[in-house]
């Protein structure tokens, strides 16, 4: 993963989360992963194309997703209903969108696909042939892992 | 000596990836014991301990270890094992342990070697074990046909005092300590043990793994190191990370971590004459660090192949280091004159020009993961093999061979070498290089 790509994603995640949750967010240690890893329960995928090919995956526990969705909507949500799912998808869209805007300013051309949300237990994600950069973000409600796997278009 | 070095080689060859527990082994009354290497500060020989009156019988006294006063315990007496009667002036084998926050020395019959095992193969001790009270034994493990009792030094020598041993009566056995020729044998063996220890500690302190790719250098360096340290009156063994750094200092290739000087640049250019390229020049530079090496390389390539499109994939898995690389800023004094044509004055200092910067892809990447880019003409991997585990080193060399086009060139660290039928050695004085067949 090109070094230039890393910061836009990290910064965008922090700006957006800080803004929508109005709380301080803490960053965990960034690391690389190439093997498959379990998905915590709710995963939003945003595809990337352009100079690169790949995807960004936002991964969190259901309880964390519900807390965030409740906070963003200003009402208490009990189940992962359509509203909650739409809210989490929108969050992913905002973060990826802001990152792509920053990348454009640096001269990289990225496009993104509409987000897809996947929920369920006992899932895992594998990246064949690409390694993923994991950006762990600590919130009061729990942890979100942002998993960015992109490679240069050959 | 030969059997032991053979044994060492064999042991290294047999190392499998799940070795996760290392112990220093030694013998007490003919039986084999082990202590977790993380608890061992060093091994040493000593004599003439200062007697402490009214101490427990197994306390041999105190000893001045380079300014630290440490207590010396005789494990044989502590465990009621026969202790050979010693001559007053003879050296005894001693293991210095680091417990919580103090050091303690234990006397044993003889120190054997370092053994690596898989911690899952450790079996719990059986309750009817005789010699030593069961609670002092962490487990039993088998290695190359020998059974080792792993001692739990924390329980034995930790802060809680054990009254039961205080009544133990030492059994002195009347027998000569060692035959004279055994003594000499032992001296050589100690050299081997020191070497094995250095190998271990390099790995512990700096993640430096001694394998076929660097063993020749480590052997020579060890001899040099031993002479130098003996002359200085210092310990041969590496006791802390700084010692490991000092030991490894001559290992690093010329201009490691900085821009290459004129001499090294021309040596690399000489090597590059062996390279046939058409159109694009594709280069892989794993372990690029903060990018000094990559920029130097890019400039040399631009001069060597002025008509080709240049593309360098530069990888490092240290995020902090590599994150400054794409916009590296430096002062004119840092670079050789040849680089001048390729730099531009920026706001904060000198930078490389767009042409050079656009040719390099700096990526945060672990080379042990899959490397998704096309075949390359040149690989520059200086001093990175040695800092991977043994099996990963083999895999990387394999990966280098696969990623290189036929006739492609591999540049390694100056102290590293590979012997393989896939490569021809084309090294010159300063640069270690291989050409793929």
Interface residues (C-beta under 8 A of the other chain):
Chain A: X1 X2 X3 X4 X6 X7 X30 X32 X34 X129 X130 X131 X133 X151 X152 X154
Chain B: X317 X319 X322 X323 X325 X326 X361 X362 X363 X364 X365 X366 X369 X370 X372 X373 X374
